[in-house]
Amino acid sequence: MSALEVLQAVQYVTIKGKRFAVLSVEDWEALLEWLETVEDADVARRAYEALEAAGGQRERAGWLKWEDVKAEVG
């Protein structure tokens, strides 16, 4: 199911005069996964733009060497 389909599947309830949107847990989790994917793609796009602006030089773009950080990420 696409993110748009998930949003279109929202049901609404009114409780004490307030409207709430209701999603199934599966739809909510799918929407969160989609948003995380969009965010990851944006991070990658910005990183490659920085690399391009640095003339392809990773250090000038602020990229770190794996050997220097691999112990930190476990």
Phi and psi in degrees as GROMACS dihedral restraints (atoms count N, CA, C in turn):
[ dihedral_restraints ]
;  ai    aj    ak    al  type     phi  dphi    fc
    3     4     5     6     1   -77.5    20    10
    4     5     6     7     1   164.4    20    10
    6     7     8     9     1   -59.8    20    10
    7     8     9    10     1   -39.3    20    10
    9    10    11    12     1   -63.8    20    10
   10    11    12    13     1   -40.9    20    10
   12    13    14    15     1   -64.4    20    10
   13    14    15    16     1   -39.0    20    10
   15    16    17    18     1   -61.6    20    10
   16    17    18    19     1   -46.8    20    10
   18    19    20    21     1   -65.1    20    10
   19    20    21    22     1   -34.4    20    10
   21    22    23    24     1   -73.8    20    10
   22    23    24    25     1   -18.8    20    10
   24    25    26    27     1   -86.0    20    10
   25    26    27    28     1    -1.2    20    10
   27    28    29    30     1   -60.4    20    10
   28    29    30    31     1   138.0    20    10
   30    31    32    33     1  -110.9    20    10
   31    32    33    34     1   152.7    20    10
   33    34    35    36     1  -116.1    20    10
   34    35    36    37     1   142.3    20    10
   36    37    38    39     1  -130.8    20    10
   37    38    39    40     1   152.5    20    10
   39    40    41    42     1  -117.3    20    10
   40    41    42    43     1   124.2    20    10
   42    43    44    45     1  -129.3    20    10
   43    44    45    46     1   121.9    20    10
   45    46    47    48     1    51.6    20    10
   46    47    48    49     1    41.3    20    10
   48    49    50    51     1    82.6    20    10
   49    50    51    52     1    -1.2    20    10
   51    52    53    54     1  -107.5    20    10
   52    53    54    55     1   137.8    20    10
   54    55    56    57     1   -92.5    20    10
   55    56    57    58     1   136.8    20    10
   57    58    59    60     1  -126.7    20    10
   58    59    60    61     1   146.1    20    10
   60    61    62    63     1   -94.2    20    10
   61    62    63    64     1   136.7    20    10
   63    64    65    66     1  -122.3    20    10
   64    65    66    67     1   127.5    20    10
   66    67    68    69     1  -123.8    20    10
   67    68    69    70     1   153.7    20    10
   69    70    71    72     1   -70.6    20    10
   70    71    72    73     1   157.6    20    10
   72    73    74    75     1   -60.8    20    10
   73    74    75    76     1   -39.8    20    10
   75    76    77    78     1   -62.3    20    10
   76    77    78    79     1   -42.8    20    10
   78    79    80    81     1   -66.5    20    10
   79    80    81    82     1   -40.1    20    10
   81    82    83    84     1   -61.0    20    10
   82    83    84    85     1   -46.5    20    10
   84    85    86    87     1   -64.3    20    10
   85    86    87    88     1   -38.3    20    10
   87    88    89    90     1   -64.4    20    10
   88    89    90    91     1   -39.8    20    10
   90    91    92    93     1   -65.6    20    10
   91    92    93    94     1   -43.1    20    10
   93    94    95    96     1   -62.0    20    10
   94    95    96    97     1   -42.7    20    10
   96    97    98    99     1   -62.5    20    10
   97    98    99   100     1   -41.3    20    10
   99   100   101   102     1   -63.1    20    10
  100   101   102   103     1   -44.1    20    10
  102   103   104   105     1   -63.8    20    10
  103   104   105   106     1   -39.1    20    10
  105   106   107   108     1   -63.9    20    10
  106   107   108   109     1   -38.7    20    10
  108   109   110   111     1   -64.6    20    10
  109   110   111   112     1   -42.5    20    10
  111   112   113   114     1   -62.5    20    10
  112   113   114   115     1   -43.2    20    10
  114   115   116   117     1   -63.8    20    10
  115   116   117   118     1   -44.3    20    10
  117   118   119   120     1   -60.9    20    10
  118   119   120   121     1   -41.5    20    10
  120   121   122   123     1   -63.8    20    10
  121   122   123   124     1   -37.4    20    10
  123   124   125   126     1   -67.1    20    10
  124   125   126   127     1   -40.9    20    10
  126   127   128   129     1   -61.8    20    10
  127   128   129   130     1   -45.0    20    10
  129   130   131   132     1   -63.6    20    10
  130   131   132   133     1   -42.2    20    10
  132   133   134   135     1   -60.7    20    10
  133   134   135   136     1   -45.4    20    10
  135   136   137   138     1   -65.4    20    10
  136   137   138   139     1   -37.2    20    10
  138   139   140   141     1   -64.7    20    10
  139   140   141   142     1   -42.7    20    10
  141   142   143   144     1   -71.5    20    10
  142   143   144   145     1   -30.8    20    10
  144   145   146   147     1   -65.1    20    10
  145   146   147   148     1   -41.4    20    10
  147   148   149   150     1   -64.7    20    10
  148   149   150   151     1   -39.8    20    10
  150   151   152   153     1   -64.7    20    10
  151   152   153   154     1   -42.5    20    10
  153   154   155   156     1   -63.4    20    10
  154   155   156   157     1   -42.5    20    10
  156   157   158   159     1   -65.2    20    10
  157   158   159   160     1   -25.6    20    10
  159   160   161   162     1   -91.6    20    10
  160   161   162   163     1    15.8    20    10
  162   163   164   165     1    66.0    20    10
  163   164   165   166     1    27.6    20    10
  165   166   167   168     1    82.1    20    10
  166   167   168   169     1     3.4    20    10
  168   169   170   171     1   -90.6    20    10
  169   170   171   172     1   109.9    20    10
  171   172   173   174     1   -59.3    20    10
  172   173   174   175     1   -42.9    20    10
  174   175   176   177     1   -64.5    20    10
  175   176   177   178     1   -41.4    20    10
  177   178   179   180     1   -64.1    20    10
  178   179   180   181     1   -29.8    20    10
  180   181   182   183     1   -79.9    20    10
  181   182   183   184     1    -5.8    20    10
  183   184   185   186     1    91.2    20    10
  184   185   186   187     1     8.1    20    10
  186   187   188   189     1   -75.0    20    10
  187   188   189   190     1   142.3    20    10
  189   190   191   192     1   -98.3    20    10
  190   191   192   193     1   154.4    20    10
  192   193   194   195     1   -79.5    20    10
  193   194   195   196     1   138.0    20    10
  195   196   197   198     1   -56.5    20    10
  196   197   198   199     1   -41.9    20    10
  198   199   200   201     1   -59.3    20    10
  199   200   201   202     1   -29.6    20    10
  201   202   203   204     1   -80.6    20    10
  202   203   204   205     1   -19.2    20    10
  204   205   206   207     1  -123.7    20    10
  205   206   207   208     1    -7.6    20    10
  207   208   209   210     1   -60.6    20    10
  208   209   210   211     1   -31.2    20    10
  210   211   212   213     1   -67.4    20    10
  211   212   213   214     1   -28.4    20    10
  213   214   215   216     1   -74.8    20    10
  214   215   216   217     1   -29.1    20    10
  216   217   218   219     1   -96.4    20    10
  217   218   219   220     1    -1.2    20    10
